[in-house]
Amino acid sequence: DDWRGKLAKATMYRYWGRPEQALVELNGAFAICPMEQQPIQLIVDATAQVLVQVSGDPDMARKFTEFQQLGPAGADGKKGTPDDLTNPITSYLPKE
């Protein structure tokens, strides 16, 4: 599968009522997609929607996109400060 295939699978899993599996596919798609705006935006948007679906928290989309924009160090760019962020998707991915 390339990133498009994983994105398509995620869409199917979402509509089949398996959002956790959709997140696995989206996480994989993000890992292998080209670092270009269109694929990244498609995957991040889909991931944010599925996170809201699995968490029941509309704010989860904002938290995820904020993490994608700022990274784990948060707005100040320094790790170990109060504004550090965590990737909310990790709470919903299977533990390895």
N, C-alpha and C positions, 0 to 999 in steps of 0.2 A: 504493500500500500504506500502511496505517496500521501502528502498532506491532504490533497483533495479527496482521496478515498477515505481517509480517516474522518474528515469533516462530513462526508456523505453518510458514513456509518453512524457518526454521532447524531445526525439528524434522524436517522431511522430509529436508533435506540431511544431517542427522546420521545418520538411519537408512539413507540411501542410501550411507553411507560417505564423505561429503564434508564432514568437520568444518570444514575451513578456510572453505568457503563458508558454513557455518552461522555461523561467527564474523562474517563480513561482514554477514549478515542481523541477527544479534544486536546488533552495533555500531550498525547503522542503526536498529534498534528502540529502543535506549537513547536515541539522539539525538533521536527524535521522540515518545517516550512522555510522558504527563503526569507531572509531578513529584508523584506520589502513591505511597504505599507499595506497593500491590498490583502495579501494572505494573512498577515498579522491581524489586521482589523477584522476580517471575517471570523477568524478563530477566537479572538478576544470577545467580540460581540456575542458569538454563540455560547462561549463559556460563561459569560456574565449572565445570560438568560437561563442557562441550565443551573447555575449556582443559586439563582433566585428560586427556581423550581424545587431543588432538593432541600434548600434551607428554609424556605418559607419566609425569608427575610429580604424585602425589596432593597435594603441597603447593601446587601451582599454584592450587587453589581458594582456599586460605587467603590466598595473596598477592593474588589478584584482589579478594576481598571486603575485605581490609584496605585496598587502594588505594581501593576504592569508599567505604569508611567514612571514611578519614583524608585522602585526596587526596595529591597529590604531595609536600606538605610533611611528611608523616609525623605521628607522634604528638605531637611538640613544636609542630607548626603553623608551623615556621620553615623556609623554603627554604634550601638550602645547608648543611644539617647532616647528620651521618652517618645519621640515621634517615629521610632522604628516600626516597620510593618511586617506582617507575616502574610504569606500567600494563602488566601482562604480556601483554595482548591485542595490543599493537602489534607484538610479535615475530611474530605469526601472521597479521597482516592484509597484503594485497598492498601493495607499495610503489607510491605514486602518482607 
